């Protein structure tokens, strides 16, 4: 018998949201780990809010919604609020009931920015990794480090001379055709971070990844990965410079060094400098760096390369690119949507925590009891 296509609509629903999410859904295991981490941050959340006034968005719900935004590559807060309006899976993960009203996108953004003051993204990353069953997966002896460029939310047209700097050549700043996105000709004009700055995002600097490549306004995101499970254990986001990667690496590895037993740090040939290798050895860190012999002498010699662990570190260190690839494509940080180093740092660190949460259910399932 053919079924009818009549759509009367139902006044009541007697099925709980918990029952609508299948038992083997990947988000169940992720939500369990995230909730355990958020519970440990309750005291940090309380310090960010006043005891008087109207209730705000619960920070736990706010962070769970931000996780969904990273998991499902949602480009904007408007789209995220739209998905929360009609997607039952999203409502269940965040903790909203079927009849609960969804927040306005501007209210959501304002409450999210409050987390900057408490450095909640970094604490959330630490809280995820500090759980006993997760901590068993981590190596405390072998690490890898690398950096990746995060393109700023600013156009090259916003890169203009600083106040008091030499004015541009005639016609360089004159827009052809008018309008909001008029054409600008930079030919013949010398532009550098010393004389120019972006009017859209002053913290972003002009940088080129290599010879012959285009220069862009960007930041550098740095990650420290433990080698056993490939999880990100620390992050930094800095302005671009030739020394930024090595300085951030020293800052991230320092809390793990200075122990009686030496640890190892794998990295690409961009870290192969004599000063960096010397400072690592002072921290009792063995520099398992790729050798840079392009027209010069490498700071890594046979004292390091003869050990089998060096080859292992060089093979495993490339897994950090998987994390950066996920953060920049799935989590949407190839070009950040935020302006200012602090806000971009929050987004980068939180995306690293989201990457760990995506990988943890499988790692925990495969771990021995």
N, C-alpha and C positions, 0 to 999 in steps of 0.2 A: 504494500500500500504506500502510495506516495505521501510524504510528509508535507504539511502546510508551511507557507512562508509568512504567516501572520506574525507580527511582532508587537505583542500587547505591552511588553515591559512588566517588570516585577516590582512590587512595592517593597518586599522584604527579601533578604538573603539570609539563609540559615547555615551557610557554610563559612567557617572561620578562615581567615587568611592563612593561618598556619597549615590548614588542611589543603589549601590550594597549591602550595609549593611542594613538589615531589620530594621524597626523602633523600634521593641521591643527587639533588641539585647542587652544583659546585658552590653556590653562594651560602649554603648552610654551614659548611666547614669554615669558610672565610668569615662569616658573621660570628661564629663561636669564638674564633681567635681574636677578632676585632673587639668584641664585647668584653673579653677578658682584659685586653689592653686598656680599653676605655674605663673600666672599673677602677683600675689602679691610678687613673688620672683624675679621679673625682676631686681630690683636694686641690689640684692645680686649676681645675675649672672653677671651683668655688672662689678662689682668689681673684678671678677675673671679673666677677659680677658683684654688683651691689646687693645688699639684703633688702633694699627698698625699691619700690617702683613696680612697673608691670613686668610679668614674666617674659623673658626673651625665648628665642628658639633654643631648645635644649642642646648644649654643645655636642652631646653624644649623637643626637640625630643629625646635627649639622655635619659632623665628620663622616658619619655613615653615608650621607647624601653625597659628600665630596668623593668618597670612595667609588660610588656608583658612577659618578661623572668620569672618573679615570678608567674604570673597568669597561665602560660602554662608549668611550670616545665621544662624549657629549660636549659640544663646542661651547655652549654658553649656559648661563644660569637660567635664562628664559626657557631654553629647551629642557633643562633639567626639571624645572617646575612643571612643565607641560607633561613630561613623562611621569612625574609623581602624581599628577592629577588622574591619569587613566590606567597606569600600569600597576597591577596588583602586586607583582613581584617587587617592584621598587618600594611600594608602600610597606610591604612586609619587612624588607631589609632595613629600611630607615626606622621603622617602628610606628608608623602612622596607621590609625584605624581606617576602616572602609569609609566612614563618614567624616573623618577629620579633614579640616580645611587645609589646603596647601598654601604655603607662604608666598608672598609676593617676591619676585626676583630681586628687587632692590633691598628689601628687608633681609633676604638671605645673604646678599653680598655684604651688607653692613655688619651683620653678625659674624660673618666669616673673617672680616678684617680685624675683629676684636682679638682673634687668636694670634695675631702678630705680636701683641704685647707679651703674651705668655710663652712664646716659642713652642707652641703646642705641637707643631709638626715634628720637630726633632724629638720631643718627649714621647710622642706617639710611636715613632720608629723605635726608640729604645724600649718602650713598654712591650711592643710586639716581640722583640728579640729576647727580652728578659724572662719570658714565660719558661718554666722549667722544661717542658717538653720541646720547646723550640731551642733553648739554650744547648741541649744535648746535640743538636745538629751542627753547631757552629765550631769552627776551628779557632783556636786562640794562638796558633803558631804560624800559620801561613796565610798571607794576604796578597791582594793585588790592588793596584790603584790606576786610575786613568781619569781623563777629563774629556768633556764634549762641549761643543759650542751650542748655546741656546740663543737663537735669533731673537732680538728684542722687538717689542711691538712699537716700532718707530721706523719711519721712512727715511731714506737717505736725503730726501728733500728737507727734512727737519734738522739736518746736520749743518748748522749755520755758524758764522764767525762769533766768537765770544765777545763780550763787551770790552772795547778797547783794543781788539785785535785788528789786523790789517783788513780793510774792507774788501769785498770780492771785486773781481774785474767787472767792467761795464757789461751789463746784459746777463751776468751769471745768475742773478736772482730774479731776473725779470721773467714772469710767467707768460708763455705763449698760449693764447686761446682762452685765458681766464678760467674761471670756475674754481672749484675746491681742489681739483687735482691738475693744476696747470703744469705744462712742461717746463723743465729747468735744464739749462745746459751748463755742465760743470767743466767743460773742456778748457784747459789752460789754467785752471785754478788749483792751487796746492791746498789740500785739505788734510789736516792731521788732528789728533786728539789734543795737541798742545794749543792749537789756535781755534778749534771748532768744538761745538757741543750740540747735542740734540735738544731741540726745544720740547720735544714730546717726552723723552725719557733721558734726563741728563746723566743718569748713572750708566747708561749704555755707552760703550766705546767702539770706535771703528777698528776692525781687525780682519786680517785675511788668514785663512787656514794654511796656505802654502804659496810658494812662488807661482805667479801666473793665474792665481785664483782671484775672484772678486772680493772686495772688502765689504763687510757688512757691520751694522750695529748689533752687538751681541754681548753676551755674558759667557762665562765658562762654568759649567757644572762639574764638580769633582765627586767621585765615588770611591769608597774603600770597600772591597769585597773580600769576604773570607773564602778560602779556596775549597773547603770541604763540600759545602752545599751550594756555593755560588750566590749567597745572599748579601745584600748591601748592608753594611753595619755602620756606616757613617757617610755623611755628605757635606759638601760645602758649595756655595755659589759665590763667585768672586767676579770682579771686573777683569777684563782681558789684559794680559801682559805676557811678556816672554818668560817671566819667572813664576807666574801664578800657579801653574800645575805643581811645580816642585815645592813651593811654599805651602800649598794646601795639603800636599802629601805628607810633609813633615808634621803639620798640625794634626792630621788625622791619625797618623801612626804612632805619635808620641805617647798617648795613654796606654798603648799596648806594648811599648818597648820598655827599656830600662829594667829588665828582669834578669834573673840569674841565668835563664835559658834563652838563647838567641831565637829570634823569629825571622821569617823571611818576608820580603816584599817584592813581588813581581811587577814589572812595568815595561812600557815600550821604550824605544831608543831615545825618545825625547827627554827622558829623565837621566840619560847617561852623561852626567857632568861630574867633574872631580869634586866640587864642593858638596854636591848632593850626596854622593857616595860616602864622603868623609863624615857628613853629619848623620847619615844612617848608621854607620858603624859606631859612632859615639853613643847612639841610642841602643846599641846591641841588636841592630837589625841587619840581617844579611841582604845586601842589594842584589836581588835576582833580576837585573835589568837587561833588556836586549842591548847588544853591543852596537854602538854607533861608530862605524869606521869610515864614514864618508869624508875623506880628506883630512882625517885627524886620528889621534890615538884614543882608543876607548879607555874609560876609567875602570872597566871590568876586565880582570885578567884571569889567568888559569887558576888562581886561588879559589875563584868562585865557580867558573864554568866546568871544572873537572868533576864536580859533585853531581850525582844523578838527580838530586833535588832541583838543580838549576834548570835542567831540561823539563822537568815536571812543572815548575813554576811558569816557564815560558809557554807551555802548552795550555795550562789552566787559566792564565791571566786573560786570555782572549774572551773568556766567558763574560767578562764585565761588559763587553760590547753588546751582549744579548740584553742586559739590563738597560743600557742606554738606548738601544733600539726600541724596546718596549716603551720606555718613558717618552721618547720623542714621537713615536707613531701612535700607539694605542692611547697613552695618556695625553697626547696632544701638545707636547712641549718642544716640538721642532721649532716652532715660533711661539713664544709665550704670549698669553693674552693679558698679562699684568705689566704694570709699569713701576719701576723702582726696584732696587736690588733686594730690599727686604721682602717684598711681596713675591718676587720671582723665586727667592730662596725658599719661602714657605711652600710654593707650588712644587718646586723641584724635590724638596725633602719629602713632601707628602706623596708625590708620585713614586719615589723610591720605596716608601712604606707600602704603597699599593702593590708594587711589583713583588715585594716579599710575600704579601698576603696571597697573591695569585699562585705562587710557587709552593707555599707551605703545605696546603692540604695533601698534595702528592708526596712531598718529602716526608711528612709525618706518617703517611700510609705505608711508605716503603721502609721506614726506619725499623730496626729490630726492637722488640719489646724490652 
